Amino acid sequence: MTKIKIGIIQERKSPPDFRVPLTPAQCKQVTEQFPQMEISVETSPHRCFADSEYIQNNISVSEDVSDCDFLFGVKEVPADALIPNKKYFFFSHTLKKQPYNAKLLATILEKKISLIDYEALKGADGKRIIGFGRYAGIVGVYEGLRTFGLKHHRFNIPSPITLSGREEFDVILKSADLTNVRAVLTGWGRVGNGAQEMMELLNLKRVSPEEFLQNPNENGVYTHIDTPEMYARIDGIPFNKSDFYANPNLYRSALDEYVKHADIYFACHLWNAKNPVLLDQTFFQQNTRCKVVADVSCDLNGPIACTIKASKVSDSIFGYDPTTGLEVDFRNENAVAVMSIDNLPCELPKDSSEDFGNEIMKSIIPALLNNDADGILWKGTETTLEGKLTPHFEYLSDYVATAR
């Protein structure tokens, strides 16, 4: 029986990420269920599970995992820490030609590394099979409510990163005073579904988009909308999803009709740069009610004018001045309080890691064992051991060239 050895690498990106691809219990489960699999964990001073917890689950911990067949991480591996001629799994953040990672991808090719990017792994239906999106939505709702409480001096709930886990997190979320509050949530997918999961715990009644607009004075409610409600044809022809994706220039934003009647807006949608802007600066200048935006999607300088930067876990809220378009203290009377943390799952690292690890066990481990019979891993493979981009990712060649 040929052994397959997996290495869990230390997260080296700064600031450090506390998440892991597989928890100690999951590592134990994998090795017990599949004797042909072996797991070694690179020692780390800052992950959310201590080295000793892996050792207690009969998983070896080492300072050197270079003998492993596959190396699993979470965030980008710094270029100087990449081991040549290895197969890596991590989020590279290069698929959209992010300028700050062009050098990383160039180094991966130079070191003849095979990179399987979690973000590119998809099932037969074309949908992503793995990610932290669910927990981005879960934590995003909490942080949005925390922002609302602080902005309006209603309550002061603790930062999620200070909590013990989901049990305490959920209890605090349920206790938030949302008397007379109206909220709008946009988007489905992993992020939106995670947010919806949390919205169901709140002291708010869900109403249809139509009810939300027809009864603007009904408080203690929220509505969850998606693309058909967010956009409208400029010429008044009814919304058609296929037409919208083919001709976004023929559409305008209709989101303002909802958000102007809300106290909190949770943004969890996917957005394409070709799509119309959703909420521009003029909207925020004219809006008098919605003073809290939890931008979980965090598209900088994109569809929502107030998202002028990504906020940090340690400094999660900033103010947006609609008049100047500049950052101000969020406590200022006319300021919109914005929460736009771009790594929300890090605030519940153990829970989000467990959720992510379950998806690895469901989709990736079987593919490793059956030699990728369904081609799942190959379709998500960005680079090869020969130092080449795979056919699916040749569109990145000009991007790589900018770093050389």
C-alpha positions, 0 to 999 in steps of 0.5 A, spaced: 500 500 500 502 506 497 502 511 503 500 518 502 503 523 506 500 530 508 503 536 511 500 541 515 504 547 514 505 553 519 502 560 517 507 565 516 503 571 513 503 577 517 499 578 521 499 571 523 493 567 521 490 562 527 486 558 522 488 551 520 486 546 514 485 540 519 484 540 526 487 535 531 481 531 531 480 531 524 487 529 523 486 523 527 479 521 524 483 521 517 489 517 519 484 512 522 479 511 517 484 511 511 491 507 514 494 509 507 494 516 509 499 519 514 499 526 517 505 531 519 504 538 522 509 543 522 510 546 529 507 553 530 507 558 535 500 561 534 495 557 531 489 556 534 490 549 536 497 547 540 502 542 537 500 538 544 493 537 541 496 534 535 500 530 539 495 528 543 491 525 537 497 521 535 499 526 530 507 527 529 509 534 530 516 536 526 520 542 524 521 539 517 515 537 513 519 537 506 518 529 506 510 530 505 507 529 498 502 534 499 503 541 503 496 544 506 496 551 508 490 556 509 493 563 507 499 565 502 505 562 503 511 567 503 515 566 497 522 565 501 518 559 505 516 555 499 519 549 498 521 547 491 518 541 487 512 540 492 505 540 491 501 545 495 494 547 497 492 554 499 489 560 498 493 564 493 489 570 492 492 570 484 486 568 480 483 575 479 490 578 478 491 581 485 497 586 484 500 584 490 501 577 489 504 577 482 511 576 485 508 570 489 505 566 483 512 568 479 516 564 484 511 558 485 513 557 477 520 558 478 521 553 484 517 548 480 511 548 485 504 545 483 499 549 486 492 547 488 488 553 489 482 552 494 478 558 491 479 554 484 476 547 486 469 546 484 464 541 483 460 538 477 455 544 477 461 549 477 460 551 484 466 552 489 466 546 494 471 549 499 472 555 503 471 559 509 465 563 506 460 561 511 464 563 517 465 570 513 457 571 513 456 568 520 462 573 523 460 578 519 453 579 522 455 579 529 460 584 527 455 588 524 450 588 530 456 590 534 457 596 530 450 598 530 450 597 538 456 602 538 454 607 533 447 608 536 450 607 543 445 601 544 449 596 547 457 594 547 458 586 545 465 584 545 469 582 539 468 575 537 475 574 537 475 574 545 470 569 545 470 562 547 467 559 541 460 558 537 456 557 543 458 563 547 457 567 540 450 565 539 448 567 546 451 574 545 448 574 538 441 572 541 441 577 547 442 584 542 437 589 543 434 590 536 428 594 538 425 598 532 431 596 527 430 594 520 435 591 516 437 589 509 441 583 507 444 582 500 447 575 497 446 568 497 452 563 496 456 561 502 457 568 505 450 570 504 447 563 507 452 563 513 449 570 514 442 568 513 444 562 519 445 568 524 439 572 522 435 567 524 437 567 531 436 575 532 430 578 534 428 580 528 422 577 523 424 576 516 419 579 511 419 578 503 422 584 499 415 586 497 413 587 504 419 590 506 418 596 501 410 596 502 411 597 510 417 602 511 414 603 518 414 596 520 420 595 525 423 589 528 424 586 521 429 584 516 429 582 508 434 578 504 434 580 497 439 578 491 440 580 484 433 580 482 431 585 487 438 589 487 438 591 480 433 594 475 433 595 467 434 602 465 428 602 460 423 598 465 423 591 462 422 586 467 429 583 470 432 577 467 438 574 470 441 571 463 440 578 460 443 582 466 449 577 466 450 578 458 448 586 458 449 589 465 450 596 462 443 596 461 441 595 468 441 600 474 442 599 482 435 598 485 438 597 492 437 604 494 430 603 495 431 598 500 437 600 504 434 607 505 428 604 509 433 600 513 438 601 519 443 596 518 445 593 511 449 587 511 453 586 504 454 579 502 453 579 495 458 577 489 460 583 485 463 584 478 466 590 476 462 590 470 456 591 474 452 597 476 455 601 482 450 599 488 450 605 493 454 611 490 456 617 494 450 621 493 446 615 496 449 616 502 449 624 502 441 623 501 440 617 506 438 619 513 436 613 516 442 607 514 448 609 518 451 602 519 454 598 513 457 591 514 460 590 508 462 582 509 464 582 501 469 588 502 470 590 495 474 596 496 472 602 491 467 598 488 459 597 489 458 601 495 461 608 496 463 607 503 467 601 503 474 605 502 478 601 506 478 594 509 478 594 517 482 590 521 480 585 527 483 590 532 480 596 529 474 593 526 469 600 525 471 606 521 467 612 519 465 615 512 463 622 511 458 622 505 460 629 504 467 629 503 468 621 501 473 621 507 474 617 513 472 620 520 470 618 527 464 613 526 461 616 532 460 623 528 453 624 527 453 624 520 458 619 519 456 612 516 459 607 521 462 601 516 465 594 518 469 591 512 474 586 516 476 582 510 478 576 514 472 575 518 473 567 519 479 569 523 475 571 529 472 564 530 478 560 528 477 554 531 470 553 529 471 556 522 477 551 521 473 545 523 468 547 518 473 548 513 476 541 515 470 538 514 470 540 507 477 538 506 475 531 508 469 531 504 472 533 497 479 533 497 481 527 501 477 522 497 480 525 491 487 524 493 485 517 495 482 515 488 488 519 484 483 525 482 478 520 478 473 526 477 478 531 475 476 536 481 484 537 483 486 538 476 481 543 475 483 547 481 491 546 479 494 553 477 501 551 476 505 544 475 511 541 477 514 543 470 514 550 472 508 552 467 501 554 468 495 549 467 491 550 461 485 553 465 490 558 468 494 561 462 490 567 462 495 569 468 501 569 464 501 576 462 500 577 470 506 573 472 510 577 466 509 583 470 513 580 476 519 578 472 
